[in-house]
Amino acid sequence: MSNHLPYVIAAYSVFLVVLAWDFLAPRLQLRRILRQAQLRSKRRQPAPAPSLQELER
């Protein structure tokens, strides 16, 4: 086993990195998409209607 140890350690390391990426990537993507949608909705809000006092002048 000792001559295979570096290979086993490398294989498990790569597996853990890929597993962590598969866990984090969708969450980061969802967070980015929600933030973009929130910013888009803020930009599309109509301007407030002028008050009646403004029209009477």
C-alpha positions as CSV (number, residue, x, y, z in Angstrom):
1,M,0.0,0.0,0.0
2,S,2.8,2.4,0.7
3,N,3.8,2.8,-3.0
4,H,0.1,3.5,-3.9
5,L,-0.3,6.0,-1.1
6,P,0.4,9.2,-3.1
7,Y,-2.1,8.1,-5.8
8,V,-4.8,7.3,-3.2
9,I,-4.3,10.7,-1.5
10,A,-4.4,12.5,-4.8
11,A,-7.5,10.7,-5.9
12,Y,-9.4,11.4,-2.7
13,S,-8.3,15.0,-2.8
14,V,-9.6,15.5,-6.3
15,F,-12.8,13.7,-5.3
16,L,-13.3,16.1,-2.3
17,V,-12.6,19.2,-4.4
18,V,-15.1,18.1,-7.1
19,L,-17.7,17.2,-4.4
20,A,-17.3,20.6,-2.8
21,W,-17.6,22.3,-6.1
22,D,-20.8,20.3,-7.0
23,F,-22.2,21.4,-3.6
24,L,-21.3,25.1,-3.9
25,A,-21.7,26.0,-7.6
26,P,-25.5,25.7,-7.8
27,R,-25.9,27.8,-4.6
28,L,-23.6,30.5,-5.9
29,Q,-25.4,30.5,-9.2
30,L,-28.8,30.8,-7.5
31,R,-27.7,33.6,-5.3
32,R,-26.3,35.5,-8.4
33,I,-29.6,35.0,-10.4
34,L,-31.7,36.1,-7.5
35,R,-29.6,39.2,-7.0
36,Q,-29.8,40.1,-10.7
37,A,-33.6,39.6,-10.6
38,Q,-33.9,41.9,-7.6
39,L,-31.8,44.6,-9.3
40,R,-33.9,44.3,-12.4
41,S,-37.1,44.7,-10.5
42,K,-35.8,47.8,-8.7
43,R,-35.0,49.4,-12.1
44,R,-38.4,48.7,-13.5
45,Q,-40.4,50.3,-10.7
46,P,-42.4,53.3,-12.1
47,A,-41.7,56.8,-11.0
48,P,-44.0,58.0,-8.2
49,A,-47.0,60.0,-9.5
50,P,-46.8,63.7,-8.9
51,S,-48.7,65.0,-5.9
52,L,-51.8,67.2,-6.2
53,Q,-50.0,70.2,-4.7
54,E,-47.5,70.1,-7.6
55,L,-50.4,70.3,-10.1
56,E,-52.1,73.2,-8.4
57,R,-49.1,75.6,-8.8
